[in-house]
Amino acid sequence: MRFWLPLLAALALSSCGPSDGGGAVEVAIIGAPGSLYQQGVRLAPPAQHVRGATFEGLVALDQAGQVVPAIAERWIITDDGLSYIFRLRDSTWPGGDEITATDVRQQLREAITRVRGTSLGLDLARIRDIRAMTGRVIEVRLTAPMPDFLRLLAQPELGFVKNGSGAGPMAMSRDDADATARLSALPPESRGLPAREDWEEVARPVVVRTHSAKEAVAAFSRGDVDLVIGGSIIDFPQAEAGPLSRGTIQVDPAIGLLGLTVRRETGLLADPARREALSMAIDRAALIQRFGLSGWRESSWVVPPESFVTPPYPEDRWGGASIDDRRRIAAARIRAWAGPGREAVVRIALPRGPGSDLLLRQLAEAWAAIGVTVKRAAPGQAADLELRDTLARYPSPFWYLNQFQCSLGSGLCAPAADALLRAALTERDPGKRERLLVEAHAALVEREVYIPLGAPVRWSLVRGSIRNYLANAWGIHPLFPLSQPTT
């Protein structure tokens, strides 16, 4: 059996797990060994979840992916959308020092400096100024309105660090011998909230470890863990191998990028028309059928049209042309180039996993139909195309377009698109700003820097005893809510 959306209608099977509704919640996050405590500004999913639990920023995300108060207890946004004014909660840092607006201003400035040179840094480029107004009030000013600004501030990478520690909402103890992290929810009074007398009885510790997908599914099947998170299309076939009578597979309604980045503009891929031919030849609906995922959102564009206020182009890039017609056009372009000394071959870099193997076979079949041979790039070998599987941090066209800026050096780019994005950063008129973004997208499409497939796939295994877990578009499942009572 196979599962997709809607998630609330998915099979809701429950069984006794290691916690059986009480005691510690056992969580396995799919990831590499050691990634639980990863440092830096490009955090893997295990580190994102642990950091989000122990290092709060101004705001955070709840289990539904909605923005909730964190170090800021409330805020207002000015009518022009250019100023966000936050009132900080009345609490302290772990060492006992009061949390002040001056502290938070410095923390936010340092966080912005840390992520400079990353796509997250580009997303924060509209911050113009940060001011400490009074002891517990801070203002952030923008160059232009950004409706998704609060969601951006909730990213785990922007959590505050004071003397090496964070302000919760959980405290962590490490067991390096067992490669686990034990997280305990801090009492409400330590976070500026009313005390609760029965806190120790109702707040459950959360024990987190990393596993490969195969190990995580096996641990869930044995009943060793209550929750597995962090699965992707690379390992989705392994999720189906577990006995579903022991829990439920849930798939997030994720948004973001799943496709192939063009790494080299040489040979077959030297011409944008031939790069488009590869994209035209893919039957995206058929590609995903082999995974058994119904309801998946395919896309032939870099930015999904619904990301704009008014969709500026149709869902299908090629006007509803049949896959046979598209492949005839694509094959003609390949034949016009191929010949003596010109081999129509593309090398693709893919992570290891059964989903990658299945994806490679599907692409090889599609491109064989137009005369192109597919080879898998060995580790360390130069590749023509590389899988991009990235969750969106917020739903704006800015996020999608920022992923391809030339300054990131992550593949082919379009300087014309970058220039239009820079102009959009300071454009306050929403209509003009949208037109600039549409033009930036057109510049990327003209360069054929990316072969889109559709939305990312993120899956979890959730036992029936788990409380406060909800699928969401961001693929982040905060650990703190797992510790909380439902009443």
Stockholm file with secondary structure:
# STOCKHOLM 1.0

chainA/1-487         MRFWLPLLAALALSSCGPSDGGGAVEVAIIGAPGSLYQQGVRLAPPAQHVRGATFEGLVALDQAGQVVPAIAERWIITDDGLSYIFRLRDSTWPGGDEITATDVRQQLREAITRVRGTSLGLDLARIRDIRAMTGRVIEVRLTAPMPDFLRLLAQPELGFVKNGSGAGPMAMSRDDADATARLSALPPESRGLPAREDWEEVARPVVVRTHSAKEAVAAFSRGDVDLVIGGSIIDFPQAEAGPLSRGTIQVDPAIGLLGLTVRRETGLLADPARREALSMAIDRAALIQRFGLSGWRESSWVVPPESFVTPPYPEDRWGGASIDDRRRIAAARIRAWAGPGREAVVRIALPRGPGSDLLLRQLAEAWAAIGVTVKRAAPGQAADLELRDTLARYPSPFWYLNQFQCSLGSGLCAPAADALLRAALTERDPGKRERLLVEAHAALVEREVYIPLGAPVRWSLVRGSIRNYLANAWGIHPLFPLSQPTT
#=GR chainA/1-487 SS CCCCSCGGGSCCCCCCCSSTTSSCEEEEEECCTTGGGCCSSSCCHHHHHHHHHHBCCSEEECTTSCEEESSEEEEEECTTSCEEEEEECSCBCTTSCBCCHHHHHHHHHHHHHHTTTSHHHHHTTTEEEEEEEETTEEEEEESSCCTTHHHHHTCGGGCCCBTTBCCBSEEEEEETTTTEEEEEECCGGGGTSCCCTTHHHHCCCEEEEEECHHHHHHHHHHTSCSEEEEEETTTHHHHTTSCGGGCEEEECCCCEEEEEEECCCCGGGGSHHHHHHHHHTCCHHHHHHTTTCTTCCBCSSSSCGGGSSSCCSCSSTTTTCCHHHHHHHHHHHHHHHCBTTBCCEEEEECCSSHHHHHHHHHHHHHHHTTTCEEEECCTTSCCSEEEEEEECSSSSHHHHHHTTCGGGCSSCCCHHHHHHHHHHHTCCCHHHHHHHHHHHHHHHHHHTCEEEEECCCEEEEECTTCCSCCCCTTCCCCSGGGGSCCC
#=GC SS_cons         CCCCSCGGGSCCCCCCCSSTTSSCEEEEEECCTTGGGCCSSSCCHHHHHHHHHHBCCSEEECTTSCEEESSEEEEEECTTSCEEEEEECSCBCTTSCBCCHHHHHHHHHHHHHHTTTSHHHHHTTTEEEEEEEETTEEEEEESSCCTTHHHHHTCGGGCCCBTTBCCBSEEEEEETTTTEEEEEECCGGGGTSCCCTTHHHHCCCEEEEEECHHHHHHHHHHTSCSEEEEEETTTHHHHTTSCGGGCEEEECCCCEEEEEEECCCCGGGGSHHHHHHHHHTCCHHHHHHTTTCTTCCBCSSSSCGGGSSSCCSCSSTTTTCCHHHHHHHHHHHHHHHCBTTBCCEEEEECCSSHHHHHHHHHHHHHHHTTTCEEEECCTTSCCSEEEEEEECSSSSHHHHHHTTCGGGCSSCCCHHHHHHHHHHHTCCCHHHHHHHHHHHHHHHHHHTCEEEEECCCEEEEECTTCCSCCCCTTCCCCSGGGGSCCC
//
